[in-house]
């Protein structure tokens, strides 16, 4: 019996052994490739260099540190390696009371190459006019509008983007969500603060686009973990996804003031162009909050006379044909606006920045071929950053720099657990920011808005802020500024200069 059993087991094992033998060469190749695969380091890296930038006519010397921050779970197990670039002055040494500001882009899943190379660091990719930047124009220059005279600056890439990667048994799915992503950034910020002994430094965060939604949660998480911020700056804001979904009347209200500003810029208004854009936009706000909101609220019960009157006013503020507006039931979708406004000129306009234009393939199209505001600067930023990272920052790694964490199979967990109540299925982190402002009554909040940004319209930011329902004394801690630029306000030199001065003044106020 034992012999039969042994023979039977051998027979059953034979196919597996044969199969294993057949796979051995391939397995060996896979094992060799795995062994040679670049991985994010658990041990933190730091590539250090020196530089100087002239700000307001004064030379500011700085230390640049490009490296990684290892974040760990509550049991001290390493879970991720986040890449960052920090610019600190001699005053920003350990234990310094000098401010430090943490920057990140949005996406979700975007690297922070845009803010790093365009906004308030000591260098920037040269851009100004809303036109395509050709390869012969690529250049990195000193940034005279840097904030290094006011604060040390730290740019952090999102998990899975740039040179940030999960560690151990963690994968991108462990970080791809509203709360999971915010937790990673909160841990990275606290790790930087601890590693560099910056607990006494006034601390600020500045997020762009989805980074503003992230900031509401990060600010709350930091507050709950014992790190109080002095300020939260929100550049091109979208904190509330709930009211901006297609089909909701609020979404059309959010868009319309931006439509009017765009029409003002491109000169499509049927009457005389108002001299003052700010005053014109303020007039449009009154129309949106009054007659337009009332008309949309009536739905199909609106009278023909009221519909006609509202359509005529929308025409006066945009130049869109009255019949076109009425066929859309007063609800002009963004893609239709992008293709219709300049159709007589044979052009469509951008979404991130409506100043940018592109000749469409089909002049009858009801949606743009692409967003010219995005394609116009992508090549310049990527090429300039890679050259700068290697030659100036001295970064050495075999990891590919990923512009985004998005890849085949990528998905995002949009559920969010706010400070009070159940789980949100569509996030609104303005409630998190309001919670943090109530807990920390000295916290200052700055909204930075581009008039020509239709990805995160300025009127939406105003709606979000007004619905935080703060008491009057805390409302005074909120400030709004506006610029004649788009989603990436810093692409226009004149507006970056203005924004730089506005933010510098805000720092002075926050540090009083």
C-alpha positions, 0 to 999 in steps of 0.5 A: 500500500505504501508503495502504491501511495508513493507511486501515485504521489510521484505521478501526480507531482510529475506534471508539476515538476515538468511544468516547473522545469519548462518555466525555469528559464522564464522564471530566471529571467523574471527574477533577474529583472525583478532584482534589477528593478529600481525601487524607492529607498526605505532609507531617506535620501538627500541631494544637497546643492546651493543657490541664490536668487534675486528677490526685490533687488536683494540676493537670497542665498539658499540650500536646495535639498531634493530627497525622500521622506519615508512615511510610516504607519502607526506601528512604525512600518514604512509604507511609502517614500515621498519625493520632495524638494526643499529650498531653505535659507540660512535662517531656516536652520534646525529649530528656526522660527522662520516660516515653512510652506508645503506645496502640492499639485492636484490631479488627483495623482499629479506630480508637483512639477507645475508648482515647483517649476512655475510658482514661488520657488527660486527658479521657474520655467519661462512663460508669459503669453497664452501661446504654445511654448516651442522647444527652442523657447524652453528655459529655466530662469531665476524667479524674481517672484519667489517667496523665499524672502518670506518662507522656506518652501517644500514641494512634495510629489503625490504617491505614485507620481514624480519619484514618490512610491509605495513601500513594502507590501503597499500599492498605489491602491492603498493611497488612491483615495480622498482620505488615504491620500491626505493621510500620506501628505499629513504624515510626510509633512510631519516627518519633514517637520520632525526630521528638520526640527521645524516644530517652532516654525510657523507652518503653511500649506498651499495646494493647487486644484485637487490639492485644495480639496486635499488641503481641507483634510490635511489641515484637519488631520494635522490639527488633530495630530498636534500640528497647527497651521498658521495658514492655508492657501488655496490656488484654483479651488475645488473643495466641493465636488457635490454641487459641481456635478453635471445636471445640477443647476448650481454647476451652471451658476458656478460656470457663468461668471467665468464665461462672462470674464472669458467673453470680456477677454476675447471681445465677444460682448455685443455692446461696448467692452467694459473698461474694468473687468472686476466691476463687470464680473461683480455685475455678473455675480449679481445677475447669477445670484438673482435673476439667473438662479431664480430662472434655473430654480423654476425648471420647465415651469419658467414662462416664455417671457422670463426665459427670453429675458434671461437669455437676452441678458446671458447674451449681453454678458457673453455674446453667445447667440440667444437661440443657442442659449434658449435651446440649451434651456439657459444651461450652457455646458462647458464643452459647448461654451468652449466650441461656440464662443469663438466658432465664427473665428474658427477657434475653440478655447481652453478649459484650464485657461480660456485665453488659449485657443486652438483651431478644431478639426471639425468646425461643427464640433460640440466639444474641443479636440483637446485643451490647448492650455495643457498641451501648450506648456507640458513639454517645456515643464517636463524637459526643463525639470529633468535637465534641472533635477539632474544638472542643478539639484544633482538627483540620482535615481533609476526610477522614472519620473512619473507626471501622474500616478494614473495608469491602466487600472487606476481608480480613486476612492471618492468617499470621505469621512468628514469630522462630523456625520457619516461618510460622504460619497462625493467629497466636500472638504470645505466642512473639514476646513471650517472645522479646523478654523473653528478649532484654530481661530488664528488660522488664515485662509487665502483663496487665489483665483484666475478669472479665466479658469474654467476647471475650478471656476472662481465663483465656485470657490466663493460658493464653497467659502460662503457655505462654510457657515462660519461666524463673522469673526472667523470669516474675517480670516478668509481672503480672496484675490483675483487675477487675469490668468487661468488655472495656473495663474503663475504662467502669466508673469504680470499676474505671478508678480501681483500674486506674489505680492498678495501672498507676501502681504498675507504672510505678514498678516498671518504672522502678526 
